[in-house]
Amino acid sequence: MRLLVDFLCRFGWGMAAALAATPASMVPAGFYRVNLLVVLGLTSVAAFLARIEVPGIVWGLAGAAAVTAWVGSVAWFGERVRVGLTCCVLCAALLAAATVLVQDRPGVAVAGEALVSGLVVGLTVHAMLLGHWYLNAPGMQVDALRRMIDVALLAWGVQLALALAGVVAVGGWGVASDTTTGALLSLRWLAGLVGLPVLLFMSRKTLDIPNTQSATGILYVACLAAILGELTAQLLRAA
């Protein structure tokens, strides 16, 4: 159960950070309102489970993030841009703290890896939802989606560097101790570290046509790759 709380905090942190980084001048207020409700759902479940399973103040941070996400959605409903963006930033900060504190092993490296993991998932899902929003607002500037895909690729690059540093730290690739671990390790690399950037790059090039619907379809698959890769990474670390 702690792994689920960890994933929900990471996911929510990445989504909130992505919203805070999205240029409000290019994207309608309705997009922020709807996606803050997504963050509200993630944080509410995380707070409920953390209250039962995780000692400490993780549940309080997640609960505060849920309240902040709700306030932010109301602010965006009224098109109060400054208040809405402030809520996005505050929500991201609360969930970043929750992500760090929910880790079962303390340390800067573990915390940094968890935060980057959340950014990879959150930014990828955020880009997909942003692409889907073009169906509601076809006149929206495509540059906003391009920027989010570029930031997602940047987060993936940082994550790849951390993964390779981990390989160096343990002195090589090693051999999986059993078939299950080997399968998880292969899935983590193929989906999260090799497949994801290919899909993000394909969607980025598709926008040059431009074809937002096809790019969004590719981003759907990218979301599956990102979530699958990060979940398997959590399982491997727990093992």
C-alpha positions, 0 to 999 in steps of 0.5 A: 500500500505504501507503494501506491501512496508513493506513486499517487504522490509522485503522479500528483506532484508531476501533474501540479508542476506541469500545470504551474509550468504551462503558459496561461496566455496560451491555454484556456482557464478550463484546462487548468480547472479540469486538471486540478480536479484530476490532482484533487482525485489523486491527492484525496486517495493518497491522503486517505491511504496514507492516513491508514498505512503511512506514519508521519505527516504524509497524509496531512501534506496530501490532504492539504494539496487536495484542498489547495487543488480544489481552491485552485479549480474554483479560482480557474472557474472564475478565471482568476489567473494569479490565484489559480497559478499560485494554487498550482505552485503550492500544490506542487510544493506540498506533493513534492514534500509528501513524495520525499517523506513517503520514501522508505529509505532516506537520502538525497539520491532516493528523493531526487529519483522519486521527484524526477520519476513523478515529473516524467509521469506527470508531464507525459500525462499532462501533455496527453491531456493538453493534446486532447484539449485541442478537441475542445479549443481547436484555436489554441496555440500548438506551441503550448503542447510542443513546450510540454513535450520538450519538458517531458523529454528533458525530465526523461533525460535527467532520469536516464542519467540517474539510471545510468549513474545507478548502473555505474554505482553498482559496478555494471548491469549485473544478472537478475536473481530470478526470472520475475526480476529480470522481466521487471528490469527489462520492462522498466528499460524497454517501456520507461527508458527506451520506448518513452522517448521514442514515442515523445519524439514521434508525437513532437514530430507529428505536431510539425505536420501539424496534426494534433489528433495523431500526436495525442494518440501517440501520447496516449501510448506514451502515458502507458509506457511512462506509468508502466516504466515507473511502476516497475521501477518502484517494484524493483526498488522495493524488491 
